[in-house]
Amino acid sequence: MQQAFLKTIQQHQNIIHKVSRMYRDTPEDQQDLFQEIVYQLWKSFPGFRADSKVSTWIYRIALNTSIATFRKQKIPVEYSEHISDKYQYTENQDVSENEERMYGALRQLTDSEKAIISLFLEDYSYQEIAVITGITENYVGVKMNRIKEKLKLILNK
Amino acid sequence: MDINDLRAEWQNAGSGSVSEETLRLMTKISQHPTLKKLRIKLILETVFLTILLFVYYDGFDGDKKPLYANALLVLSILLYITNNVLGYLFIKNPVRANNISLSVQKHLLVLKRMSIFSLLSSIFYAVTLLFYFSNSIKFTSSKYLLVVILVLIFAAVFYYSYKKWKNKIDKFSREMSMYIKDIA
């Protein structure tokens, strides 16, 4: 079972990278969140039913974990403290200016707005977003209009 | 940059690569960023408090005190340990339902209950400690001094621990309440 899990996560790890970068500001916190999400996915893997999309399951757990886990106090953290040489988390350092700008804008949204916009940007329908987030489809529409306005203001600053 | 540019950017982002071996390590509690430390703390505190129970019994005439005084002391220490275990389980299980809103609401409810339990168990512990030491003990001046010092040390440790825990809970509770308010 673990092998199947690892293969699945490796194929879809870009989702976890994106969610971690959107919800946390520093590389250390992003790495901790990445690790936390993988741990939560592993715990929920036995209950994952193949009738839903893998990416939907990963998004649900990743977003839920990002919102409902303690944020560290704003103190410097020793990055290498619990990561051994063989335990490397490597994020692509060659991040474009546009990508930085995107994360910068997304980080200014609230937790719920981040969840909704990430699913929207991944091409989920309002109905699917409603199921994952637990709000009504109509309200997803209302929220999306507000988020788009907010992002326009942020990006045009 | 408009919403379509954002969409294209989002779909191309997240190109980090974590090896299968690293992912495998990430599934273990021993590599978990917070649970690992919490688990060590939990084990150390439990061992320390158990040793303390035996020391109390011999050092402060536990055998000459009424059974209920000893039972209350043991109960208060067990409650303290239970409180720590609940905190550990809380952090270990942030996903509680199949949709995010319900999960966050349930998580917040657990947190509020835990916060009350934490407060009550701390008060119970402090009161029991005072009660135990002042119950049927033949006080000498050195025992008075020792009791006062011990009570002060424990009161300070537990107050600090409670305060730290409460600050964390309050901050977290505010964040989750904000999420729930935001989607209501």
Interface residues (C-beta under 8 A of the other chain):
Chain A: Q2 F5 L6 K7 I9 Q10 Q13 N14 I15 I16 H17 K18 R21 D32 F34 Q35 E36 V38 Y39 Q40 W42 K43 S44 R60 I61 L63 N64 T65 I67 A68 T69 F70 R71 H82 K86 Y87 Q88 Y89 T90 E91 N92 N98 E99 R101 M102 Y103 A105 T110 D111 S112 E113 A115 S118 F120 L121 E122 D123 V131 I132 T133 G134 I135 Y139 K143 K148 L151 K152 L155
Chain B: M1 D2 I3 D5 L6 R7 E9 W10 Q11 N12 A13 G14 S15 G16 S17 V18 S19 E20 E21 T22 L23 R24 L25 M26 T27 I29 Q31 H32 P33 T34 L35 K36 I91 P94 V95 A97 N98 N99 I100 S101 L102 S103 V104 H107 K168 F172 E175 M176 M178 Y179 D182 I183
